[in-house]
Amino acid sequence: MNRNTSKIAILGAGRMGSALHRSLANAGRPSTLLSRQQTEREVRESISSSEVVFLCVPDARIASVAQHHADAFHPGQLVAHCAGALTLAELAHAAARGADVGSMHPLCAIASPETSLVGVHAAIAGSDSALTHLRKLAQALEMVPFEVRDADRARYHAAAALAANGLMALTAQSAELLTSCGLDSKQALTALLPLMRSALVALDRRGLPDALTGPIARGDEATIERHLASLSRPNDALIRTTYRALSQTLVTLSSAPPEALDAIAASLDDIDRKLP
C-alpha cells in the first residue's frame, strides 16, 4: 500500500466523517465520502476498491456496519474506526476478512463538518503496520498522533469527555449561579466566556499548576468560607458537590502555605454540615 496515494473511503457523512473528508481534501488527500444517498452497490464497490476505509458511523453501529460490509473488506486494506472509547474488537468482521484494522480518534470537539483537525492530537491504535499508516496519515493532516492501547480506550475517552463535555456542565452550573444573581441566561454565558478564554490562554502559556489563580491559589480561606456559605439554597446541592470536588483538586495544585490549604480542605470536608 502506497501510504501517500492510497485511495480512501469514509463511510458516514456526519460531523466526524465530513470533517475528516474536508481535512483530507485540504491536505491534498482526496477521499470518497459515503452517505445514505449512495446505493448499497455503490458503497460496496467504493469500499472494496479503497486501500483505507474509515468507519465514521455512530459508535453503537460500528460493529454491525463492519459485519454488514464484511464481504467488501480484503487483505492489504486498512479498516479503521474513529470512536474514542471503543476497541478494535468492533472491527472483528473486517479482520476476519484479512484486512488490517485500526483506530484514529481526533481529540477534538467536532462541532460541525467545518471543524479543522490541524494541530489536534489523535489517539491511534492497531497493529504495527496499521499504526505506521495511521501515524503518517495523521501527520499529513497536521495532527499529532499518539498511541492508546485497547485496554486504556475507555479511560482515555473519559479524559476527553471530562475536558470537553465536563466544561459544558461546569459552564452550565456557573451560569446558573449568575442567573440567581439577576443575569439572564444569555448574559450569564456572555459574561463567562471571556473569563474562560482568559483561563485557557493562561493554561496554554503557563501550564499546570502555574496558571492557577483565585482564592485557593493564594490560600484565602475566608473567601472560600464565603463561597460555601452562599451555596446553601435548596437548589444548590449539585453545584455544591461540584464546587467541593473541583476545589479539592485545586488544593492539590496550589502552592499556598500548607496550613492555609489544610484549613481550606477542612472547610470543604465540612461543607454539608455548615448548611443552615
C-alpha positions in Angstrom: 0.0 0.0 0.0 1.4 3.4 -1.0 0.8 5.5 2.1 1.0 8.7 0.1 -1.5 7.9 -2.6 -3.9 5.4 -1.0 -7.5 5.6 -2.1 -9.5 6.5 1.0 -13.2 5.9 1.6 -15.1 7.3 4.6 -18.4 5.6 5.5 -20.6 8.0 7.4 -21.3 11.7 6.4 -22.0 13.0 9.8 -19.8 15.6 11.6 -16.8 13.4 12.1 -16.8 11.8 8.6 -17.4 15.2 6.9 -14.7 16.9 9.0 -12.2 14.1 8.1 -13.2 14.3 4.4 -12.7 18.0 4.4 -9.3 17.8 6.2 -8.1 15.1 3.8 -9.0 17.3 0.9 -7.2 20.3 2.4 -4.1 18.1 2.8 -4.2 17.0 -0.8 -5.5 13.6 0.1 -9.0 13.4 -1.6 -11.4 10.8 -0.2 -14.8 9.4 -1.1 -17.5 10.3 1.4 -20.2 7.7 1.5 -23.6 8.6 2.8 -27.1 7.2 2.8 -27.6 8.8 -0.6 -25.4 6.1 -2.2 -26.9 2.8 -3.2 -25.8 -0.4 -1.5 -23.9 -1.4 -4.6 -22.1 2.0 -4.8 -21.0 1.7 -1.2 -19.7 -1.8 -1.6 -17.8 -1.0 -4.7 -16.2 2.0 -3.1 -15.2 0.1 0.0 -13.8 -2.8 -1.9 -11.7 -0.6 -4.2 -10.2 1.5 -1.4 -6.9 0.9 0.4 -8.1 2.7 3.5 -11.7 2.7 4.9 -12.8 4.8 7.8 -16.0 3.9 9.6 -17.4 7.2 10.9 -20.8 5.9 11.8 -22.2 6.3 15.4 -20.3 4.2 17.9 -23.1 1.8 18.5 -23.3 0.9 14.8 -19.6 0.3 14.1 -19.7 -3.4 14.7 -22.9 -4.0 12.8 -21.8 -1.9 9.9 -18.5 -3.8 9.7 -20.4 -7.0 9.7 -22.8 -5.8 7.0 -20.0 -4.8 4.7 -17.7 -7.7 5.6 -17.6 -9.1 2.1 -16.2 -5.8 0.8 -13.1 -6.0 3.0 -10.0 -7.8 1.9 -6.3 -8.4 2.7 -4.0 -5.4 2.1 -6.7 -3.0 3.2 -6.7 -0.9 6.3 -10.1 -0.5 8.0 -10.3 1.9 10.9 -12.9 3.5 13.1 -12.9 6.9 14.7 -14.5 6.1 18.1 -12.6 7.2 21.1 -13.9 4.7 23.7 -14.1 1.5 21.5 -11.5 -1.1 20.9 -10.5 -2.9 17.7 -12.9 -5.7 18.6 -15.6 -3.7 16.8 -13.8 -4.4 13.6 -13.6 -8.2 14.0 -15.5 -8.9 10.8 -13.0 -6.8 8.8 -10.1 -8.5 10.5 -11.7 -11.9 9.7 -11.6 -11.0 6.0 -7.9 -10.3 6.2 -8.0 -6.5 6.5 -5.6 -4.7 8.8 -7.7 -2.9 11.5 -7.0 0.2 13.5 -8.5 3.3 15.1 -7.9 7.1 14.8 -9.8 9.4 17.1 -9.2 13.1 16.9 -9.0 14.6 20.4 -11.3 17.5 19.4 -14.9 18.5 19.8 -16.2 18.1 16.2 -19.0 20.7 16.4 -19.5 20.9 12.6 -18.2 19.5 9.3 -16.0 22.6 9.0 -14.1 21.7 12.2 -10.3 21.9 11.5 -8.1 19.0 12.6 -4.9 20.9 12.2 -2.9 20.9 15.4 -5.3 18.3 17.0 -3.9 15.3 18.8 -5.2 11.9 17.5 -5.3 8.7 19.5 -4.3 5.8 17.3 -4.4 2.0 17.8 -3.8 -1.1 15.7 -1.1 -3.5 14.5 2.4 -2.2 13.8 1.6 -1.7 10.2 -1.8 0.0 11.0 -0.1 2.3 13.5 2.6 3.2 10.9 -0.1 4.0 8.3 -2.3 6.0 10.7 0.6 7.9 12.1 1.7 9.0 8.7 -1.9 9.9 7.7 -2.4 11.9 10.9 0.8 13.8 10.3 -0.3 14.5 6.7 -3.3 16.1 8.2 -1.1 18.1 10.6 -2.4 16.2 13.6 -0.2 14.9 16.4 -0.7 11.1 16.7 -0.2 9.2 19.9 -0.9 5.5 20.7 -3.6 4.4 23.2 -3.9 0.7 23.9 -7.2 -1.1 23.7 -7.2 -1.6 27.5 -7.0 2.2 28.0 -9.5 3.3 25.4 -12.4 3.9 27.8 -10.2 5.7 30.3 -8.7 7.8 27.5 -12.2 8.7 26.3 -13.3 9.6 29.9 -10.5 12.1 30.0 -11.7 13.6 26.7 -15.3 13.8 27.8 -14.3 15.3 31.1 -12.3 18.0 29.4 -14.8 18.9 26.7 -18.3 17.9 28.0 -17.3 18.5 31.6 -16.5 22.0 30.6 -20.0 22.4 29.3 -21.5 21.1 32.5 -19.3 23.4 34.6 -20.3 26.4 32.4 -24.0 25.5 32.9 -23.6 25.4 36.7 -21.6 28.7 36.7 -24.3 30.3 34.5 -27.0 29.0 36.9 -25.3 30.8 39.8 -25.1 34.0 37.7 -28.8 33.9 36.8 -29.6 33.6 40.5 -27.7 36.9 40.9 -30.0 38.6 38.4 -28.5 38.0 34.9 -30.5 36.3 32.2 -29.1 33.1 30.7 -27.7 34.8 27.7 -26.0 37.5 29.7 -24.5 34.8 32.0 -22.9 32.9 29.2 -21.7 36.1 27.6 -20.1 37.2 30.9 -18.4 33.8 31.5 -16.9 33.2 28.1 -14.1 35.9 28.3 -13.2 34.6 31.8 -13.0 31.1 30.5 -11.0 32.1 27.4 -8.5 34.0 29.6 -8.1 31.0 31.9 -7.4 28.8 28.8 -4.9 31.3 27.5 -3.1 31.2 30.8 -3.2 27.4 30.9 -1.7 27.3 27.4 1.0 29.8 28.2 1.9 28.7 31.8 0.6 25.1 32.2 -0.3 23.5 35.5 -0.1 24.5 38.2 1.3 27.9 37.3 -1.9 29.0 35.6 -4.0 28.6 38.8 -5.5 31.9 40.1 -8.1 32.7 42.7 -8.7 32.1 46.4 -7.2 28.6 46.6 -4.1 29.7 44.7 -3.5 32.3 47.4 -4.7 30.2 50.4 -7.6 32.6 51.1 -9.7 30.5 53.5 -12.1 33.4 54.3 -13.2 33.8 50.7 -13.8 30.0 50.4 -15.9 30.2 53.5 -18.0 32.9 51.9 -18.4 30.8 48.8 -19.5 27.8 50.8 -22.0 29.8 52.9 -23.5 31.2 49.7 -24.2 27.8 48.2 -26.9 26.9 50.7 -30.1 27.4 48.7 -32.4 24.4 48.2 -31.3 24.0 44.5 -27.6 24.3 45.2 -26.9 20.7 46.2 -25.4 19.6 42.8 -23.4 22.8 42.4 -22.1 22.5 46.0 -20.9 18.9 45.2 -19.2 20.2 42.0 -17.6 23.1 43.9 -16.2 20.8 46.6 -14.8 18.2 44.2 -13.1 20.7 42.0 -11.8 22.7 44.9 -10.3 19.6 46.5 -8.3 19.1 43.3 -7.3 22.8 43.3 -5.9 22.3 46.8 -3.6 19.7 45.5 -2.4 22.1 42.8 -1.9 25.2 44.9 1.4 26.4 46.2 -0.2 28.4 49.0 1.1 27.8 52.6 0.3 24.3 53.8 -1.6 25.5 56.9 -3.9 27.6 54.8 -4.6 24.7 52.4 -5.2 22.4 55.3 -7.8 24.9 56.6 -9.5 25.1 53.2 -9.5 21.3 52.9 -11.2 21.1 56.3 -13.8 23.6 55.3 -14.6 21.7 52.1 -14.9 18.4 54.0 -17.4 20.1 56.3 -19.4 21.8 53.6 -22.7 20.0 54.2 -22.5 20.2 57.9 -22.3 24.0 57.6 -25.7 24.3 55.9 -28.3 26.3 57.8 
